[in-house]
Amino acid sequence: MDKQQNNSILKEGFLVKRGHVVHNWKARWFVLLPDKLLYYKYEGGKKDSCQRGKIFLANCTITCPFLEYDNRPLVLRLQTQSSAEYFLEACSREERDEWAACITATAEKLKTGSGQSASPASASPTSLQLHNVSLNQVVDSMYDVHSGIKLTNHMEQGSAFSNCFSGSAVVDWLVAMQLALTRVEAVTLASALLEEGFVRPVGVKSVEAQRLAGLSEQFLDDSTALYSFAETIKKKGSVKAETTLTAIEMSGKVMKRGYLLKQGHKRKNWKVRLFVLRTEPGYLHYYDPSKDDISPVGGFRLRGCLVSALDDNGIPSGVKGNVQGNLFKIITQSDTHYFIQAPTHREKMDWIEAIKQQT
């Protein structure tokens, strides 16, 4: 990337992109410029000198959230003026929404700059009026086998819950189905469903919110607050014998998510992994972003671990290949060494601090 482009970067970071020909998912480094989105492949921890592709943003449209992929709730769809579609997955709901907002703002500036006026506020659809909404019809739509909300399995504090969904998944779905215009409106509608008994809280977090909060705050737009259709609650794990090690590992609260580069233990090659930090108990798991964030490919308990930043000058002992920088190292209690690269110095320090709090 030349110096002029580097000075005009609006946002950059990892996203997972679906291929055009073979519909597999690959982590790519995306760079948002004032008129286009560039993406690069990482080779050995270092960006290629030339980009893998570019997406021109003039007259593009963003669909966020885009919920047609099972086990991938963090996808946004970008459609260009030529109707080409790009499906991009972020590491968190906040990161997904930030990318969508930045790309949308960039596209709007291109419209204004080319003489096209941005859509006036009066052109927006009418705001949600709950008295015009049939809650029975909303629930029927949620049950729809093709376009309804996906029922999944979740863990909370060592207990497994089946056939349920998170609060943020409900809000995502209501917005995507245009049953609500904003997340605030979607929470209001979901709260009405909760109040009328169409959905019920599952697990400690959502139950406590319904018991303690006011009506407008009972439903939580939260990926860790669980809900279910009223008649389909199925709970497992209340018996101690059913609480497995995996359940314990996954029971902690998610404190941090993000894409990092990890060096392999055997081949010593660098691969992008989605890291998830949980607390109480403290675990760090990592996932293959080309697959899903359901089953980790590895992880370890953080108690007794040592974490430290590594000098970017030269190649530290134990590190192979071309290194982009922002290195840190984790040594587990069993003396396993993990070498990790963050995209930026700030992210490296944020991860080190978050991990130290759990050791």
C-alpha positions as semicolon CSV with decimal commas, in nm:
position;residue;x (nm);y (nm);z (nm)
1;M;0,000;0,000;0,000
2;D;0,142;0,340;-0,097
3;K;0,191;0,626;0,147
4;Q;-0,102;0,829;0,011
5;Q;-0,345;0,541;0,065
6;N;-0,201;0,478;0,411
7;N;-0,285;0,837;0,510
8;S;-0,649;0,799;0,402
9;I;-0,732;0,476;0,588
10;L;-1,069;0,509;0,764
11;K;-1,071;0,167;0,931
12;E;-0,879;-0,159;0,906
13;G;-0,885;-0,502;1,063
14;F;-0,963;-0,870;1,019
15;L;-1,291;-0,990;0,872
16;V;-1,382;-1,338;0,753
17;K;-1,494;-1,333;0,388
18;R;-1,699;-1,589;0,197
19;G;-1,541;-1,692;-0,132
20;H;-1,716;-1,608;-0,460
21;V;-1,653;-1,934;-0,648
22;V;-1,595;-2,182;-0,366
23;H;-1,817;-2,071;-0,080
24;N;-1,563;-2,127;0,194
25;W;-1,474;-1,870;0,457
26;K;-1,128;-1,716;0,485
27;A;-0,984;-1,454;0,720
28;R;-0,868;-1,145;0,531
29;W;-0,723;-0,810;0,635
30;F;-0,962;-0,533;0,524
31;V;-0,871;-0,169;0,470
32;L;-1,147;0,091;0,428
33;L;-1,054;0,389;0,208
34;P;-1,275;0,687;0,113
35;D;-1,397;0,517;-0,206
36;K;-1,328;0,145;-0,173
37;L;-1,260;-0,151;0,052
38;L;-0,935;-0,343;-0,004
39;Y;-0,863;-0,689;0,131
40;Y;-0,537;-0,877;0,175
41;K;-0,425;-1,227;0,256
42;Y;-0,190;-1,282;0,548
43;E;0,110;-1,496;0,464
44;G;0,330;-1,607;0,753
45;G;0,206;-1,324;0,967
46;K;0,272;-1,063;0,700
47;K;0,032;-0,894;0,456
48;D;0,097;-0,964;0,089
49;S;0,246;-0,669;-0,098
50;C;-0,055;-0,659;-0,332
51;Q;-0,418;-0,684;-0,231
52;R;-0,634;-0,989;-0,308
53;G;-0,926;-0,774;-0,417
54;K;-1,106;-0,441;-0,400
55;I;-1,470;-0,345;-0,353
56;F;-1,585;-0,009;-0,488
57;L;-1,834;0,150;-0,251
58;A;-2,019;0,397;-0,474
59;N;-2,392;0,318;-0,454
60;C;-2,332;0,005;-0,248
61;T;-2,586;-0,119;0,007
62;I;-2,524;-0,283;0,344
63;T;-2,746;-0,542;0,510
64;C;-2,660;-0,567;0,878
65;P;-2,729;-0,800;1,042
66;F;-2,745;-1,064;0,769
67;L;-2,882;-1,378;0,933
68;E;-2,911;-1,641;0,660
69;Y;-2,605;-1,840;0,771
70;D;-2,646;-2,091;1,052
71;N;-2,381;-2,054;1,322
72;R;-2,266;-1,722;1,172
73;P;-2,474;-1,449;1,338
74;L;-2,208;-1,179;1,292
75;V;-2,223;-1,150;0,912
76;L;-2,297;-0,835;0,713
77;R;-2,373;-0,833;0,340
78;L;-2,231;-0,571;0,105
79;Q;-2,391;-0,538;-0,239
80;T;-2,214;-0,324;-0,498
81;Q;-2,362;-0,110;-0,773
82;S;-2,305;-0,400;-1,015
83;S;-2,504;-0,632;-0,780
84;A;-2,195;-0,828;-0,671
85;E;-2,242;-0,957;-0,317
86;Y;-1,980;-0,984;-0,044
87;F;-2,044;-1,162;0,285
88;L;-1,817;-1,049;0,570
89;E;-1,807;-1,180;0,927
90;A;-1,674;-0,984;1,225
91;C;-1,543;-1,112;1,558
92;S;-1,818;-0,949;1,765
93;R;-2,153;-0,776;1,728
94;E;-1,995;-0,442;1,819
95;E;-1,722;-0,482;1,557
96;R;-1,974;-0,592;1,293
97;D;-2,196;-0,290;1,359
98;E;-1,895;-0,056;1,355
99;W;-1,782;-0,187;1,016
100;A;-2,136;-0,152;0,880
101;A;-2,164;0,206;1,009
102;C;-1,824;0,307;0,865
103;I;-1,895;0,154;0,523
104;T;-2,244;0,309;0,513
105;A;-2,106;0,652;0,606
106;T;-1,840;0,621;0,336
107;A;-2,099;0,526;0,074
108;E;-2,321;0,820;0,178
109;K;-2,028;1,063;0,140
110;L;-1,969;0,928;-0,211
111;K;-2,334;1,000;-0,296
112;T;-2,308;1,354;-0,163
113;G;-1,977;1,412;-0,336
114;S;-2,116;1,302;-0,674
115;G;-2,408;1,543;-0,652
116;Q;-2,662;1,293;-0,524
117;S;-2,834;1,408;-0,212
118;A;-2,849;1,179;0,084
119;S;-3,192;1,042;0,163
120;P;-3,387;1,289;0,380
121;A;-3,501;1,184;0,720
122;S;-3,862;1,212;0,605
123;A;-3,800;0,924;0,362
124;S;-3,742;0,683;0,647
125;P;-4,012;0,425;0,711
126;T;-4,266;0,499;0,978
127;S;-4,138;0,433;1,327
128;L;-4,256;0,119;1,502
129;Q;-4,598;0,152;1,663
130;L;-4,655;-0,140;1,898
131;H;-5,032;-0,106;1,891
132;N;-5,022;-0,185;1,515
133;V;-4,809;-0,497;1,567
134;S;-4,971;-0,838;1,616
135;L;-4,759;-1,025;1,867
136;N;-4,917;-1,352;1,751
137;Q;-4,798;-1,283;1,395
138;V;-4,449;-1,196;1,522
139;V;-4,429;-1,528;1,709
140;D;-4,560;-1,717;1,404
141;S;-4,280;-1,558;1,199
142;M;-4,026;-1,653;1,464
143;Y;-4,141;-2,016;1,434
144;D;-4,116;-2,020;1,052
145;V;-3,899;-2,316;0,951
146;H;-3,725;-2,122;0,671
147;S;-3,695;-1,762;0,787
148;G;-3,763;-1,790;1,160
149;I;-3,521;-1,748;1,444
150;K;-3,265;-2,026;1,478
151;L;-3,287;-2,243;1,789
152;T;-2,943;-2,327;1,922
153;N;-2,771;-2,475;2,226
154;H;-2,600;-2,251;2,482
155;M;-2,400;-2,282;2,801
156;E;-2,444;-2,069;3,113
157;Q;-2,261;-2,125;3,439
158;G;-2,202;-2,494;3,373
159;S;-2,559;-2,571;3,260
160;A;-2,659;-2,656;2,904
161;F;-2,976;-2,513;2,751
162;S;-3,119;-2,647;2,426
163;N;-3,370;-2,498;2,180
164;C;-3,308;-2,142;2,289
165;F;-3,168;-1,815;2,153
166;S;-2,979;-1,516;2,289
167;G;-3,130;-1,175;2,344
168;S;-2,906;-1,016;2,082
169;A;-3,007;-1,287;1,831
170;V;-3,373;-1,192;1,882
171;V;-3,294;-0,823;1,831
172;D;-3,084;-0,901;1,520
173;W;-3,370;-1,109;1,377
174;L;-3,642;-0,848;1,444
175;V;-3,433;-0,580;1,270
176;A;-3,341;-0,808;0,978
177;M;-3,708;-0,902;0,924
178;Q;-3,797;-0,529;0,936
179;L;-4,033;-0,587;1,225
180;A;-3,839;-0,310;1,399
181;L;-3,631;-0,027;1,253
182;T;-3,375;0,005;1,530
183;R;-3,232;-0,208;1,807
184;V;-3,414;0,007;2,064
185;E;-3,748;-0,063;1,893
186;A;-3,662;-0,432;1,871
187;V;-3,595;-0,445;2,247
188;T;-3,934;-0,280;2,307
189;L;-4,106;-0,538;2,089
190;A;-3,914;-0,827;2,249
191;S;-4,009;-0,693;2,594
192;A;-4,375;-0,708;2,489
193;L;-4,329;-1,071;2,381
194;L;-4,172;-1,141;2,718
195;E;-4,445;-0,962;2,911
196;E;-4,722;-1,149;2,727
197;G;-4,557;-1,486;2,788
198;F;-4,468;-1,573;2,427
199;V;-4,101;-1,607;2,520
200;R;-3,948;-1,685;2,858
201;P;-3,610;-1,618;3,018
202;V;-3,367;-1,908;3,044
203;G;-3,074;-1,900;3,283
204;V;-2,963;-1,666;3,557
205;K;-2,895;-1,347;3,361
206;S;-3,228;-1,316;3,179
207;V;-3,432;-1,434;3,479
208;E;-3,269;-1,173;3,704
209;A;-3,331;-0,899;3,447
210;Q;-3,703;-0,983;3,431
211;R;-3,731;-0,996;3,808
212;L;-3,541;-0,677;3,891
213;A;-3,568;-0,440;3,596
214;G;-3,849;-0,213;3,485
215;L;-4,071;-0,320;3,195
216;S;-3,865;-0,142;2,929
217;E;-3,540;-0,300;3,057
218;Q;-3,658;-0,656;3,115
219;F;-3,541;-0,792;2,779
220;L;-3,165;-0,781;2,733
221;D;-2,997;-0,712;2,397
222;D;-2,712;-0,935;2,508
223;S;-2,543;-1,239;2,352
224;T;-2,516;-1,408;2,692
225;A;-2,879;-1,354;2,804
226;L;-3,081;-1,659;2,700
227;Y;-3,448;-1,692;2,606
228;S;-3,676;-1,960;2,466
229;F;-4,027;-2,003;2,334
230;A;-4,251;-2,047;2,636
231;E;-4,344;-2,409;2,569
232;T;-4,010;-2,542;2,447
233;I;-3,774;-2,480;2,739
234;K;-3,543;-2,777;2,779
235;K;-3,277;-2,757;3,043
236;K;-2,995;-2,998;3,102
237;G;-2,705;-2,984;3,339
238;S;-2,891;-2,935;3,665
239;V;-2,749;-3,267;3,783
240;K;-2,386;-3,234;3,887
241;A;-2,283;-3,546;3,696
242;E;-2,383;-3,380;3,366
243;T;-2,148;-3,084;3,417
244;T;-1,848;-3,183;3,207
245;L;-1,509;-3,017;3,184
246;T;-1,615;-2,862;2,853
247;A;-1,928;-2,722;3,014
248;I;-1,720;-2,569;3,292
249;E;-1,476;-2,416;3,043
250;M;-1,758;-2,261;2,840
251;S;-1,960;-2,144;3,140
252;G;-1,761;-1,829;3,209
253;K;-1,866;-1,484;3,100
254;V;-1,715;-1,372;2,768
255;M;-1,490;-1,076;2,845
256;K;-1,310;-1,028;2,514
257;R;-1,325;-1,154;2,153
258;G;-1,096;-1,079;1,863
259;Y;-0,893;-1,203;1,569
260;L;-0,526;-1,272;1,643
261;L;-0,245;-1,457;1,464
262;K;-0,126;-1,774;1,636
263;Q;0,186;-1,975;1,559
264;G;0,126;-2,348;1,521
265;H;0,298;-2,583;1,765
266;K;0,415;-2,834;1,503
267;R;0,447;-2,661;1,165
268;K;0,526;-2,319;1,317
269;N;0,309;-2,147;1,056
270;W;0,092;-1,845;1,141
271;K;-0,287;-1,862;1,116
272;V;-0,565;-1,621;1,200
273;R;-0,774;-1,747;1,490
274;L;-1,074;-1,608;1,673
275;F;-0,975;-1,581;2,040
276;V;-1,240;-1,576;2,315
277;L;-1,147;-1,486;2,673
278;R;-1,384;-1,606;2,946
279;T;-1,381;-1,534;3,318
280;E;-1,506;-1,722;3,627
281;P;-1,338;-1,954;3,543
282;G;-1,072;-1,786;3,331
283;Y;-1,013;-1,967;2,999
284;L;-0,873;-1,861;2,664
285;H;-1,013;-2,056;2,368
286;Y;-0,936;-2,015;2,000
287;Y;-1,146;-2,107;1,698
288;D;-1,087;-2,160;1,327
289;P;-1,275;-1,863;1,171
290;S;-1,324;-2,057;0,846
291;K;-1,556;-2,289;1,044
292;D;-1,754;-2,152;1,339
293;D;-1,728;-2,027;1,697
294;I;-1,910;-2,326;1,844
295;S;-1,628;-2,578;1,883
296;P;-1,284;-2,442;1,975
297;V;-0,976;-2,596;1,813
298;G;-0,781;-2,532;2,131
299;G;-0,773;-2,354;2,462
300;F;-0,633;-2,352;2,813
301;R;-0,704;-2,233;3,164
302;L;-0,545;-1,900;3,250
303;R;-0,477;-1,963;3,619
304;G;-0,101;-1,978;3,672
305;C;-0,019;-1,859;3,318
306;L;0,255;-1,610;3,240
307;V;0,195;-1,351;2,967
308;S;0,445;-1,098;2,837
309;A;0,508;-0,868;2,542
310;L;0,793;-0,957;2,306
311;D;1,032;-0,715;2,142
312;D;0,948;-0,654;1,775
313;N;1,314;-0,591;1,691
314;G;1,446;-0,916;1,550
315;I;1,291;-1,261;1,578
316;P;1,253;-1,389;1,937
317;S;1,359;-1,742;2,021
318;G;1,091;-1,995;1,930
319;V;0,930;-1,773;1,664
320;K;0,947;-1,874;1,298
321;G;0,853;-1,711;0,967
322;N;0,789;-1,352;0,868
323;V;0,650;-1,161;1,164
324;Q;0,427;-0,856;1,128
325;G;0,493;-0,743;1,485
326;N;0,296;-0,677;1,807
327;L;0,404;-1,012;1,949
328;F;0,324;-1,153;2,289
329;K;0,378;-1,487;2,456
330;I;0,171;-1,699;2,694
331;I;0,324;-1,980;2,899
332;T;0,065;-2,209;3,057
333;Q;0,092;-2,380;3,394
334;S;0,186;-2,700;3,207
335;D;0,474;-2,510;3,034
336;T;0,313;-2,493;2,688
337;H;0,431;-2,184;2,497
338;Y;0,192;-1,986;2,276
339;F;0,323;-1,715;2,041
340;I;0,057;-1,467;1,929
341;Q;0,052;-1,154;1,714
342;A;-0,207;-0,879;1,750
343;P;-0,301;-0,650;1,457
344;T;-0,194;-0,336;1,647
345;H;0,018;-0,240;1,947
346;R;-0,290;-0,120;2,133
347;E;-0,471;-0,451;2,082
348;K;-0,161;-0,638;2,200
349;M;-0,153;-0,440;2,524
350;D;-0,531;-0,474;2,573
351;W;-0,508;-0,853;2,538
352;I;-0,208;-0,878;2,773
353;E;-0,388;-0,673;3,037
354;A;-0,711;-0,875;3,004
355;I;-0,522;-1,205;3,031
356;K;-0,320;-1,088;3,332
357;Q;-0,642;-1,020;3,519
358;Q;-0,732;-1,390;3,488
359;T;-0,394;-1,542;3,583
